[in-house]
Amino acid sequence: MVKVKEMPHSEKYAKVIDNIKFDEAFILPFVQKHLGDQAVAEVRKTWQDGMKPVPEGASFEEKYEVAYANWIWLAKNIYPFVRKRMGEDGLKKFERAEIEGLIKKNASPALFMLKIIGAFSPDTAFGMTAKQMGYQFQWLTPFSVPEFTKQKVAFNIPRCKILDFPDTEDICLVGCQSTYPKWVAEQFKVEMKFNRQGNSCTCTLAPLK
């Protein structure tokens, strides 16, 4: 088992808040562009009805749990909303908008340097990318790393935190298993695959050939 630097709850909380802001920043313009003002108002009302305030005096672990539930509420409601009004083609457009948003969000001088490193040493670049992902994705769900080589990294998720919430199949199937692999392939030249069994899952990363 490979040891991964543990992300503190203060950072997990910050990551959730950051992802809520990211989702709001690309979802509302997408809905506005394709469905208009009334649809935006409907989305906002749905979010407001289900999101809870984060208690100020709570620990970072408690804040993280409340914020995480808010993120789940936000994410799980947008997929059926788009599908109902725009169909499966609309959902594909939505997915593309999220990928473009993720690419823009994660563009940085560090990524530019990583691409330069990849041109000379693909194994080194892949290892750096996988290590960073192994740290950053800790806000999503607990996992272990049973395998970490120059050609493959495996993340074992014994019980996905996302799937502990009801009505989250779209987050899993569209968000995790479709959107993320496309983003990771385009931006980091890494292949991401999932093997889900019930509420458990194995995610593998490998360099794109």
C-alpha positions in Angstrom: 0.0 0.0 0.0 1.4 3.4 -1.0 1.1 6.2 1.6 -0.4 9.4 0.4 0.0 12.7 2.1 -3.2 13.3 4.0 -5.3 16.4 3.3 -6.5 18.2 6.4 -10.2 18.9 6.9 -9.5 22.6 6.6 -8.3 22.1 3.1 -11.1 19.6 2.3 -13.6 22.2 3.4 -11.8 24.9 1.2 -11.9 22.5 -1.8 -15.6 21.8 -1.4 -16.3 25.6 -1.2 -14.1 26.1 -4.3 -16.0 23.5 -6.3 -19.4 24.9 -5.3 -18.2 28.2 -6.6 -16.8 26.6 -9.8 -20.1 24.7 -10.4 -22.2 27.8 -9.9 -19.9 29.8 -12.2 -20.3 27.5 -15.2 -23.8 26.0 -14.6 -25.7 29.3 -14.4 -24.3 30.8 -17.6 -24.9 27.5 -19.4 -28.6 27.4 -18.2 -28.9 31.1 -19.1 -27.5 30.6 -22.6 -29.6 27.5 -23.5 -32.8 27.9 -21.4 -33.2 31.5 -20.4 -33.9 33.6 -17.3 -36.8 31.5 -16.0 -34.7 28.3 -16.0 -31.9 30.1 -14.1 -34.4 31.2 -11.5 -35.7 27.6 -11.1 -32.1 26.3 -10.6 -31.4 28.9 -8.0 -34.6 28.1 -6.1 -33.9 24.4 -6.1 -30.4 25.0 -4.8 -31.6 27.4 -2.1 -34.3 25.0 -0.9 -31.8 22.2 -0.2 -28.6 23.9 0.8 -27.9 24.4 4.5 -25.8 27.1 6.1 -22.3 26.1 7.3 -22.1 26.7 11.1 -19.5 29.3 11.9 -18.3 27.9 15.2 -18.0 24.3 14.0 -14.8 22.3 13.5 -13.4 22.1 10.0 -14.5 18.5 9.8 -18.1 19.5 10.6 -17.9 22.4 8.1 -16.6 20.0 5.5 -19.5 17.6 6.0 -22.2 20.3 5.7 -20.5 21.9 2.7 -20.0 18.5 1.0 -23.8 17.8 1.4 -24.5 21.2 -0.2 -22.2 20.3 -3.1 -23.9 17.0 -3.6 -27.3 18.8 -3.6 -26.2 21.3 -6.1 -24.6 18.7 -8.4 -27.2 16.0 -8.3 -30.1 18.3 -9.2 -28.6 19.9 -12.3 -28.2 16.7 -14.3 -31.9 15.7 -14.4 -32.8 19.4 -14.9 -30.7 19.6 -18.0 -31.8 16.2 -19.3 -35.5 17.0 -18.8 -35.3 20.2 -20.8 -32.5 19.5 -23.3 -32.4 15.7 -23.6 -29.3 13.6 -23.8 -27.7 15.9 -26.5 -28.1 18.8 -24.0 -26.4 16.7 -21.3 -23.5 16.2 -23.6 -23.3 19.9 -24.2 -23.4 20.4 -20.4 -20.6 17.9 -20.0 -18.5 19.7 -22.6 -19.1 23.0 -20.8 -17.8 21.5 -17.5 -14.7 20.1 -19.2 -13.9 23.5 -20.7 -14.4 25.0 -17.3 -12.1 22.5 -15.6 -9.4 23.1 -18.3 -9.6 26.9 -17.8 -9.7 26.6 -14.0 -6.6 24.4 -13.9 -4.5 26.2 -16.4 -1.3 27.5 -14.7 2.4 28.0 -15.1 2.9 24.7 -13.2 0.9 22.8 -15.8 2.9 24.4 -18.6 6.1 23.2 -16.9 4.6 19.7 -16.4 3.9 19.6 -20.2 7.6 20.5 -20.9 8.7 17.8 -18.5 6.4 15.3 -20.2 8.0 16.1 -23.6 11.4 14.9 -22.2 10.3 12.4 -19.5 6.7 11.1 -19.8 7.2 8.7 -16.9 8.2 11.6 -14.6 5.3 13.8 -15.7 2.8 10.9 -15.2 4.2 10.3 -11.7 3.9 14.0 -10.8 0.3 14.1 -12.2 -0.8 11.0 -10.4 0.7 12.1 -7.1 -1.0 15.5 -7.3 -4.4 13.9 -8.2 -4.0 11.4 -5.3 -3.8 14.4 -3.0 -6.4 16.7 -4.6 -9.1 14.1 -4.9 -9.2 13.4 -1.2 -12.0 16.0 -0.8 -14.2 13.8 -2.9 -14.0 10.4 -1.1 -11.7 8.3 1.1 -9.5 5.9 -0.8 -6.2 3.9 -0.6 -3.4 3.5 -3.2 -2.5 -0.2 -3.6 -0.4 0.3 -6.7 1.8 3.2 -7.9 4.2 2.6 -10.8 5.5 4.5 -13.8 2.8 2.9 -16.0 -0.2 2.6 -13.6 -1.7 4.0 -10.5 -4.7 2.5 -8.8 -7.0 4.1 -6.3 -9.2 1.7 -4.3 -12.4 3.3 -3.1 -14.1 0.9 -0.6 -17.2 3.0 -0.2 -17.7 6.1 -2.3 -18.8 9.1 -0.3 -20.8 10.4 -3.2 -23.0 7.3 -3.4 -23.8 7.5 0.3 -26.2 10.2 -0.8 -29.5 9.4 -2.6 -30.1 10.1 -6.3 -26.4 10.5 -7.1 -26.0 8.1 -10.0 -25.6 10.9 -12.5 -22.7 12.4 -10.4 -21.1 9.0 -10.6 -21.9 8.0 -14.2 -21.7 11.4 -15.9 -19.5 13.5 -13.6 -16.9 11.0 -12.4 -16.9 8.3 -15.0 -17.3 10.4 -18.1 -16.5 14.1 -17.5 -13.4 13.6 -15.4 -11.7 11.1 -17.7 -12.2 13.4 -20.7 -10.8 16.3 -18.8 -7.8 14.4 -17.5 -7.1 13.0 -20.9 -7.2 16.4 -22.6 -5.3 18.4 -20.0 -2.9 15.9 -18.5 -2.6 13.2 -21.2 -3.6 10.6 -18.7 -6.1 7.8 -19.2 -8.6 7.4 -16.3 -10.7 4.3 -16.0 -13.3 3.2 -13.4 -14.4 -0.2 -12.3 -17.4 0.1 -10.0 -19.0 -2.6 -8.0 -22.0 -1.4 -6.0 -20.8 1.5 -3.9 -17.1 0.6 -4.2 -14.9 1.4 -7.0 -11.3 1.1 -8.4 -10.0 4.1 -10.4 -6.9 3.5 -12.5 -4.6 6.0 -14.1 -2.1 5.3 -17.0 -0.2 7.5 -19.4 -1.9 8.0 -22.7 0.0 6.4 -25.5 
